Structures are given as C-alpha cells and as structure tokens.
Amino acid sequence: MRPAIFLIGAAAALLNAAGCGVESKGGGLRPVTDPSASAGASSAPAAWPFVPARLSIHPLTRVVRSGPGSAGATIDAHVELRDAAGDEVKGVGRLVFELERDGGGIEGMTGRERISRWETDLTDLAANSSAYDRVTRTYRFQLTGLPEDMPGARRFVLRATLTPPGPGATPLSAEHSFIP
C-alpha cells in the first residue's frame, strides 16, 4: 500500500510543479481554485481581463437605400468591442447611436447638427444576444427613421457610445463618417 501512496504524492508534486493547478493535502488530490493562493500570494481578485477596452464602428456599417414607396434609408450599423489584448468580446451597458450632419466645408454651415438618436440596453441579456452577430463578431443594429432628405452631397457622422453599468465606469465611443 505504501508504494501507491508514494506514487500519488509524487504525481501530485509533479503536476503542481508543472503549474497544473493541483495540490496534495492529506493524501488526497483536489483542484486549486486560485493558483496564486498556494504560492502565498494575495488572494484579492484581479480585474476581469475580458471587459471591452475599445469600441469601433466596423467597416460593414453602411446606408441601405430602400426602394420606391418605402420608408426611406436605414443605417446597417455594426459595432465591434475588443478587450485589452485586442480580441473581440461581448459587452454590457447602454449603447447610444447619434447621427450628426457635418457642416464643415459646406457654405453657410459650421459644426455638426444632431439629426437622429437611438438607444439600446445591452444589460438586457436577451437584447444583447439577439443583437450579436456570431459570424462577424459584431453587434448589429438597423437604425431607422432617417430624414428622407438625406442629400448625397453632405457628410454625416455616426457616433456610438457604450456606457458600462456601475459607478465610475468609463464610456467607450467611436465615430464613423460617410456620405450617403
């Protein structure tokens, strides 16, 4: 019986030394939930590494013109979230889109004029899941109610801002300019 206990102890020591997250206590093996705890490090939780750190409006975003007799144009908006390592992630929070007419360079107009605004609550998990496109790894939204007189000669700016829940959360935003 002694050789079996010796082999179990030796296997546990090798696995633990290899960083496999297993340690031996009293002859039995159990998983280590916090590998740093066995090394004597602080057991304070670290920040979750997979939170969105950057928001961008994906190049798939476009204006879709409707046919005759339809309700006008629609913006097919794609929003991409990435973590600190640059990988695509999902996120939660309040997402606001604002469409502005850019008057820069047009005679008689200066600055920007907001012409439409849309808001969605991505803390609602059902809304979050239905908006996420697994193929493009973006959140996809159909922004309707655009002005019918959107002339093709003017530049527009679409701004997206995600405000995560919780006090002190830093909003993420991005802009995309286009000529419809």
C-alpha positions in Angstrom: 0.0 0.0 0.0 2.9 2.4 0.7 4.1 2.4 -3.0 0.7 3.5 -4.2 0.6 6.5 -1.7 4.1 7.4 -2.7 3.2 7.4 -6.4 0.1 9.5 -5.8 2.1 12.0 -3.8 4.9 12.1 -6.4 2.4 12.6 -9.2 0.7 15.5 -7.3 4.1 17.1 -6.7 5.0 16.9 -10.4 1.6 18.3 -11.5 1.8 21.1 -9.0 5.4 21.9 -10.1 4.3 21.9 -13.7 1.6 24.5 -12.9 -1.4 22.3 -13.4 -3.3 23.7 -10.5 -3.4 20.6 -8.3 -2.1 20.2 -4.8 -1.9 17.4 -2.4 -3.5 17.7 1.1 -3.7 14.8 3.5 -3.1 12.2 0.8 -6.0 13.3 -1.5 -6.0 15.4 -4.6 -8.2 18.5 -5.1 -8.4 21.2 -7.7 -6.9 24.6 -6.7 -9.5 27.3 -7.5 -6.9 30.1 -7.1 -3.4 29.0 -8.2 -1.8 32.1 -6.5 -3.2 31.1 -3.1 -0.9 28.0 -3.0 2.1 30.3 -3.8 1.4 32.5 -0.8 0.3 35.4 -3.0 -2.6 37.8 -2.1 -6.0 36.2 -2.8 -7.5 39.6 -3.8 -9.4 39.2 -7.1 -7.8 40.7 -10.1 -9.8 42.8 -12.6 -11.6 40.7 -15.2 -9.3 40.8 -18.3 -12.0 40.3 -20.9 -14.0 43.5 -20.5 -14.3 45.8 -23.5 -11.5 48.2 -23.7 -12.2 49.6 -27.2 -15.2 50.2 -29.3 -15.2 50.7 -33.0 -17.8 51.1 -35.7 -17.0 48.2 -38.1 -16.4 48.9 -41.8 -19.5 46.8 -42.6 -21.6 49.7 -41.4 -23.5 51.2 -44.4 -26.5 53.1 -45.5 -29.1 50.9 -47.1 -31.4 52.8 -49.5 -34.9 51.5 -49.8 -36.9 51.2 -52.9 -39.7 53.4 -54.1 -42.7 53.6 -51.8 -40.5 52.5 -48.8 -39.9 54.4 -45.5 -36.5 55.8 -46.6 -33.0 54.8 -45.9 -31.7 52.7 -43.0 -28.2 52.5 -41.4 -27.0 48.9 -41.0 -24.6 49.6 -38.1 -22.0 47.1 -36.9 -20.3 47.8 -33.5 -17.2 45.8 -32.5 -15.9 45.5 -28.9 -12.3 44.4 -28.2 -10.5 43.7 -24.9 -7.1 45.0 -23.8 -5.4 42.2 -25.8 -7.2 43.2 -29.0 -9.6 40.2 -29.1 -13.3 40.5 -29.9 -15.5 40.3 -26.8 -19.1 40.8 -25.9 -20.1 43.6 -23.5 -22.9 45.0 -21.4 -24.2 48.5 -20.9 -26.2 51.3 -22.5 -25.4 51.8 -26.2 -26.3 55.1 -27.8 -26.0 56.0 -31.5 -26.1 59.6 -32.6 -26.2 60.7 -36.3 -24.9 64.2 -37.0 -24.8 66.2 -40.2 -21.3 67.6 -40.6 -21.4 71.2 -41.8 -17.7 71.5 -42.2 -16.9 72.8 -45.7 -20.5 73.5 -46.7 -21.3 77.1 -47.4 -23.3 78.6 -44.6 -22.9 75.7 -42.2 -20.4 75.1 -39.5 -20.0 72.4 -36.9 -22.3 69.5 -36.5 -26.1 69.2 -36.2 -27.6 66.1 -34.5 -30.4 64.8 -36.6 -31.2 61.3 -35.0 -30.5 59.4 -31.9 -31.1 55.7 -31.0 -30.5 53.9 -27.7 -30.5 50.2 -26.6 -29.9 48.5 -23.3 -27.3 45.7 -23.7 -27.6 44.8 -20.0 -30.8 43.0 -21.1 -29.3 39.6 -21.9 -32.0 38.7 -24.4 -31.5 42.0 -26.3 -27.7 41.6 -26.1 -27.9 38.1 -27.5 -30.2 39.0 -30.4 -28.1 41.9 -31.4 -24.8 39.9 -31.5 -23.9 38.6 -34.9 -21.7 35.5 -34.4 -20.4 35.5 -38.0 -19.0 39.0 -37.9 -18.4 39.1 -34.1 -20.1 42.4 -34.0 -23.3 43.9 -32.6 -25.6 44.7 -35.5 -28.4 47.2 -35.4 -30.9 48.6 -38.0 -31.1 52.3 -37.4 -34.4 53.5 -38.9 -36.2 56.8 -39.0 -33.6 58.7 -41.0 -34.5 62.0 -42.6 -35.9 61.5 -46.1 -34.0 64.4 -47.4 -30.5 63.0 -46.6 -28.7 64.5 -49.6 -25.8 62.6 -51.1 -23.5 65.6 -51.1 -23.3 66.1 -47.4 -21.1 64.2 -44.9 -22.7 62.5 -41.9 -21.1 61.3 -38.7 -22.4 58.2 -36.8 -21.2 58.1 -33.2 -21.6 55.1 -31.0 -21.1 55.3 -27.2 -21.2 52.3 -24.8 -21.6 53.1 -21.1 -20.9 50.1 -19.0 -23.0 49.6 -15.8 -21.7 50.6 -12.4 -20.3 53.7 -10.7 -17.2 55.1 -12.3 -17.5 53.0 -15.5 -15.6 54.6 -18.4 -17.7 55.0 -21.5 -16.3 53.8 -24.8 -17.0 55.7 -28.1 -16.2 55.8 -31.7 -17.2 57.7 -34.8 -17.7 56.8 -38.5 -18.2 59.4 -41.2 -19.8 58.8 -44.5 -21.6 60.3 -47.5 -24.9 58.5 -48.1 
